[in-house]
Amino acid sequence: MCVSNNAIELQAYRFSEKIQESSSYNIVRVDFIGGTFLKCDQGISLRDEVQDIANLPLIKNLILQTKSGKQFCVEPDELGLRFAEGELSYRQYLLAKKQKSRQMLYYTFGSTGLFTALAWAFGSYFF
């Protein structure tokens, strides 16, 4: 039985498709990890541009463009989808992304502190 190991790549691809379907913006370019990118023509879906979904590289950013030509860079995730649907302004999107990064740092520091305290308690109890 063959199991797919590219779950993160597929999730980013699915979010990219959702952004393209539910957005009033056009996807102009798709940036992949490693510096490669794919320019998308107007009216052509991402599915048509990418032939082999099984070997899809990780999508890093989507460049969205309004009808007036203004471009926005979003990541293919929940926040990017909310921006594309119009729930968030670009400024709110950037602030939410920054808060999410801070929250992950707090969780990392908190769990590191917890494990350090547990190791100290374990060491002082047995030694």
trRosetta pair geometry for C-beta under 8 A, 3 or more apart (Angstrom, degrees):
i j d omega theta_ij theta_ji phi_ij phi_ji
4 7 6.7 121 114 -63 101 68
4 10 7.0 41 147 -31 142 144
4 54 7.4 -122 -120 -136 107 82
6 9 4.1 -30 172 39 104 122
6 10 5.8 111 113 -24 85 93
6 54 7.4 133 33 -170 140 47
6 56 6.8 140 150 57 148 84
7 10 5.8 -58 -146 39 31 110
7 11 6.3 33 155 -22 66 105
8 11 5.7 -52 -147 34 31 112
8 12 6.5 30 155 -15 64 105
8 58 6.4 -5 115 -114 105 112
9 12 5.9 -56 -151 38 30 109
9 13 6.3 32 150 -20 64 108
9 56 5.1 156 161 91 123 97
9 57 6.9 -140 -130 156 126 16
9 58 5.0 -103 -98 -89 84 64
9 59 7.4 113 -150 0 66 76
10 13 5.4 -53 -145 38 34 115
10 14 6.3 36 154 -21 67 103
10 53 7.5 67 -109 167 87 103
10 56 7.3 115 -77 56 57 132
11 14 5.7 -51 -146 34 31 110
11 15 6.5 30 154 -15 63 104
12 15 5.8 -53 -148 38 32 110
12 16 6.3 37 150 -23 63 105
12 58 6.1 78 31 -159 158 68
12 59 4.3 -178 143 48 123 100
12 76 4.4 96 -162 85 73 130
12 77 7.7 -33 -111 -65 73 69
13 16 5.5 -53 -150 34 32 115
13 17 6.6 33 151 -19 64 102
13 46 7.6 -173 -158 129 79 134
13 50 7.6 -102 -135 69 121 166
13 53 6.7 121 174 -148 166 99
13 56 5.7 23 -69 136 138 163
13 59 6.3 136 -73 -8 58 129
13 76 7.5 49 -55 152 16 160
14 17 5.6 -50 -150 34 34 112
14 18 6.4 34 151 -18 65 104
15 18 5.5 -52 -146 38 35 112
15 19 6.2 39 153 -22 66 103
15 76 3.9 134 92 170 115 88
15 77 5.8 -3 -161 -82 167 21
15 78 7.6 -90 -125 -55 128 39
15 80 6.7 80 158 72 121 119
15 81 6.0 -105 -159 -54 92 113
16 19 5.7 -51 -147 34 31 113
16 20 6.4 29 153 -17 63 106
16 27 7.5 64 -172 -108 93 154
16 30 6.9 42 -147 -121 144 122
16 46 5.6 -7 132 21 116 179
16 59 5.6 -30 -53 123 139 174
16 62 6.0 160 -125 -73 93 133
16 76 4.5 -37 -59 -117 78 138
17 20 5.7 -57 -149 37 32 110
17 21 6.2 27 155 -18 67 109
17 45 7.6 38 -129 -176 83 109
17 46 6.1 -126 -86 55 69 125
17 47 6.8 48 -108 -47 115 99
18 21 5.8 -57 -143 39 31 109
18 22 5.9 -6 171 10 68 115
18 81 5.6 -3 110 -119 119 121
19 22 6.9 -73 -132 51 20 86
19 23 5.3 20 173 -30 61 132
19 27 7.3 94 109 -70 108 116
19 62 6.2 135 101 69 156 170
19 64 7.6 -107 162 -80 121 125
19 74 7.3 179 -139 93 150 133
19 76 6.5 -114 -9 -122 137 79
19 80 6.0 -33 -91 133 136 102
19 81 5.5 -117 -79 -101 82 66
19 84 4.4 136 -148 -11 85 174
20 23 6.3 -57 -122 30 16 113
20 27 5.4 -44 -98 -17 100 128
20 45 6.3 118 139 -141 148 77
20 46 5.7 -164 -32 -9 160 110
22 81 7.3 43 66 -162 130 88
22 84 6.4 97 89 117 86 108
22 85 5.3 -13 134 -93 117 91
23 27 8.0 92 69 -46 144 84
23 64 6.8 -95 167 -135 151 133
23 84 3.7 -57 -95 178 116 104
23 85 6.7 -87 -90 -69 64 42
24 66 7.8 23 115 -128 95 73
24 84 8.0 171 26 180 59 66
24 86 7.0 40 9 -55 117 116
25 64 3.7 30 147 -178 146 114
25 65 6.2 138 -168 57 92 32
25 66 6.0 -56 -112 -81 85 51
25 72 7.1 -70 -129 41 157 114
25 84 6.0 -101 30 -137 117 84
26 40 7.8 -162 162 99 88 115
26 42 5.5 -15 -157 -120 147 87
26 64 6.9 140 69 -158 37 64
26 65 5.1 -32 64 62 91 91
26 67 8.0 98 -8 -76 110 56
27 30 6.6 23 170 -59 122 88
27 40 5.0 23 107 56 93 154
27 46 6.6 -4 77 -63 160 104
27 62 5.6 -60 -130 -169 105 110
27 63 7.1 102 -161 71 60 57
27 64 6.1 -42 -96 -99 52 65
27 65 7.9 131 -123 15 7 83
28 39 7.1 -31 159 -149 64 74
28 40 6.3 -177 -174 53 14 91
28 63 4.7 -62 62 103 99 104
28 64 7.0 145 4 -128 90 13
28 65 4.6 66 -42 -16 123 122
28 71 6.5 -56 23 -120 148 114
29 37 5.5 8 180 175 110 123
29 38 6.9 157 -159 80 62 46
29 39 5.3 -31 -103 -106 84 58
29 40 6.5 -167 -85 10 28 84
29 62 7.6 162 86 -160 53 45
29 63 4.2 21 51 36 91 125
30 37 6.4 162 83 -160 49 70
30 38 4.6 -7 56 56 101 98
30 40 6.4 71 -15 -35 97 113
30 46 6.7 93 -59 -126 148 113
30 49 7.7 145 15 104 136 149
30 59 5.9 -55 -174 -135 106 107
30 61 7.7 172 -157 89 43 53
30 62 5.9 -16 -109 -110 69 70
30 63 7.6 -132 -65 18 29 80
31 36 7.8 148 -159 90 53 44
31 37 4.8 -29 -104 -103 59 100
31 59 7.3 101 77 -165 51 63
31 60 4.7 -60 109 65 96 105
31 61 4.3 14 47 53 120 91
31 62 7.6 -145 22 -70 79 26
31 63 7.2 82 -21 -27 100 97
32 35 7.8 -24 79 58 75 21
32 36 4.7 -14 57 74 116 90
32 37 6.4 -172 12 -87 78 41
32 38 7.3 59 -24 -10 109 95
32 57 4.3 57 -168 101 133 125
32 58 6.4 122 -161 74 77 50
32 59 6.1 -57 -102 -105 66 43
32 60 6.0 119 -160 -1 14 96
33 57 6.0 -144 47 165 84 106
33 58 4.4 22 -1 68 123 106
33 59 8.0 -68 -16 -33 80 3
33 60 5.2 132 -64 -57 62 110
34 57 6.6 -77 23 -167 126 146
36 57 6.8 73 61 61 126 162
38 49 5.9 119 159 158 135 132
38 50 7.4 1 -154 -70 177 86
40 44 6.2 -155 -173 76 84 98
40 46 6.7 -46 -107 -89 138 69
40 49 5.7 -73 -110 -63 87 155
41 44 4.6 53 68 14 93 124
44 48 5.1 -107 -176 75 92 134
44 49 6.2 103 131 -53 115 94
45 48 5.0 102 61 3 77 98
45 49 7.3 -143 102 -3 45 88
46 49 5.5 -56 -150 37 40 113
46 50 6.1 10 161 4 74 109
47 50 6.6 -66 -136 51 25 89
47 53 8.0 -14 -133 -71 75 119
50 53 6.2 86 126 -82 116 67
50 56 6.1 33 -174 -109 140 108
52 55 4.7 5 125 39 122 99
52 56 7.0 -170 104 -56 67 68
53 56 5.3 -13 -157 -36 44 122
56 59 7.8 -22 159 -37 111 91
59 62 7.1 20 168 -57 121 85
59 76 5.2 33 102 8 125 142
60 75 7.4 -65 164 -122 45 83
61 73 5.2 -6 -175 -170 132 96
61 74 6.8 140 -157 74 77 29
61 75 6.0 -58 -105 -91 63 56
61 76 7.9 177 -129 -17 19 80
62 73 7.4 157 78 -153 43 49
62 74 5.4 -23 61 67 93 82
62 75 7.5 131 14 -128 83 11
62 76 5.9 90 -22 -62 116 88
62 80 6.8 105 36 -174 117 140
63 71 5.6 -4 -178 -170 97 116
63 72 7.4 156 -157 77 51 39
63 73 5.7 -22 -102 -98 69 71
64 71 6.8 151 80 -155 45 60
64 72 4.8 -19 62 61 99 92
64 73 7.8 -178 20 -81 76 21
64 74 6.1 12 -4 12 119 113
64 84 6.6 -161 -97 -105 159 95
65 69 6.5 -21 -171 -145 108 30
65 70 7.0 156 -152 78 61 38
65 71 5.0 -26 -95 -97 79 76
65 72 7.7 179 -78 19 33 70
66 69 6.7 -37 71 28 80 22
66 70 4.7 13 27 51 118 88
66 71 7.9 -137 8 -70 74 33
66 72 7.9 66 -31 -8 90 104
72 83 7.4 -144 142 150 147 134
72 90 5.5 -130 -126 -109 129 128
74 79 7.6 -153 -161 109 104 83
74 80 3.8 130 157 -131 115 100
74 83 5.6 -161 -110 68 143 141
74 84 6.8 -153 68 -50 168 97
74 93 6.8 -56 -112 173 105 148
75 79 7.1 39 60 69 99 103
75 80 5.0 -143 73 -48 52 131
75 97 7.5 123 17 -119 123 130
76 80 5.6 -89 -105 69 22 155
76 81 8.0 56 -160 -49 52 86
77 80 5.2 98 46 12 59 104
77 81 7.1 -114 106 -5 32 93
78 81 5.7 -57 -150 37 31 112
78 82 6.4 31 153 -20 66 105
79 82 5.6 -52 -147 35 33 111
79 83 6.5 34 153 -18 64 103
79 88 7.2 -21 -165 28 74 161
79 93 5.8 126 165 -149 102 81
79 96 5.3 179 -129 106 126 125
79 97 5.8 155 128 -72 166 83
79 100 7.1 -112 -44 -21 144 151
80 83 5.7 -52 -149 35 33 111
80 84 6.3 31 154 -18 65 108
80 93 7.4 74 -94 -154 43 126
81 84 5.7 -55 -144 38 32 110
81 85 6.2 27 157 -16 66 108
82 85 5.9 -57 -144 40 29 108
82 87 4.3 -69 -172 62 85 124
82 88 4.9 57 125 -2 103 113
82 93 7.4 172 86 -101 96 93
83 86 7.8 50 175 -66 30 19
83 87 7.3 -82 -72 56 24 76
83 88 4.8 -55 -88 70 66 105
83 89 7.8 -1 -132 130 86 9
83 90 6.6 71 -151 -96 125 54
83 92 7.9 174 -97 80 90 90
83 93 4.2 22 -82 -88 129 138
88 92 4.2 -138 -163 94 93 117
88 93 4.7 122 124 -62 130 78
88 96 6.7 -63 -134 -1 153 142
89 92 4.7 95 50 9 75 103
89 93 6.9 -130 96 -8 40 88
90 93 5.3 -49 -148 32 35 119
90 94 6.5 35 154 -18 65 102
91 94 5.9 -53 -150 35 32 109
91 95 6.4 29 152 -15 65 107
92 95 5.6 -55 -145 40 33 111
92 96 6.1 34 156 -20 67 107
93 96 5.9 -56 -146 37 27 109
93 97 6.3 28 154 -20 63 108
94 97 5.6 -54 -147 36 31 113
94 98 6.4 32 153 -19 64 105
95 98 5.6 -54 -149 36 32 112
95 99 6.3 32 153 -18 66 105
96 99 5.6 -52 -146 37 32 111
96 100 6.3 37 153 -23 64 105
97 100 5.7 -51 -149 33 31 114
97 101 6.7 32 151 -18 62 103
98 101 5.7 -53 -152 34 33 111
98 102 6.5 33 151 -17 65 105
99 102 5.6 -53 -147 37 34 112
99 103 6.2 39 153 -24 66 105
100 103 5.6 -51 -147 33 31 115
100 104 6.7 32 153 -18 62 103
101 104 5.8 -54 -152 34 32 110
101 105 6.6 33 150 -18 64 104
102 105 5.6 -55 -153 35 36 113
102 106 6.4 36 151 -20 68 103
103 106 5.7 -51 -149 35 33 112
103 107 6.5 34 152 -18 64 104
104 107 5.7 -51 -148 36 34 112
104 108 6.3 36 152 -21 64 105
105 108 5.6 -55 -148 36 32 113
105 109 6.3 26 157 -13 67 106
106 109 5.9 -56 -143 41 30 106
106 110 5.9 31 157 -20 65 111
107 110 5.7 -56 -142 40 27 113
107 111 6.2 22 162 -14 65 108
108 111 6.2 -58 -145 39 25 103
108 112 6.2 24 156 -17 62 110
109 112 5.7 -56 -144 39 30 112
109 113 6.2 31 156 -19 65 107
110 113 5.8 -56 -147 37 28 110
110 114 6.3 30 154 -20 64 106
111 114 5.5 -50 -144 35 34 115
111 115 6.4 31 158 -15 65 105
112 115 6.0 -57 -147 40 29 106
112 116 6.3 30 153 -20 64 109
113 116 5.6 -55 -145 37 31 113
113 117 6.2 30 156 -18 66 106
114 117 5.8 -55 -148 37 29 109
114 118 6.3 27 154 -17 64 107
115 118 5.6 -52 -143 39 34 112
115 119 6.2 36 155 -20 65 105
116 119 5.7 -53 -146 36 30 110
116 120 6.3 30 153 -18 64 106
117 120 5.7 -53 -146 37 31 111
117 121 6.2 30 155 -17 65 107
118 121 5.7 -54 -144 39 31 110
118 122 6.1 32 156 -19 65 108
119 122 5.7 -53 -143 39 29 112
119 123 6.1 29 156 -18 64 109
120 123 5.8 -57 -144 40 28 110
120 124 6.2 20 160 -13 65 109
121 124 6.1 -57 -140 41 27 104
121 125 6.1 28 158 -22 63 111
122 125 5.9 -59 -146 35 26 111
122 126 6.4 -5 167 6 63 113
123 126 6.7 -72 -139 49 23 89
123 127 5.4 -26 -178 25 66 121
124 127 6.9 -65 -108 56 19 82
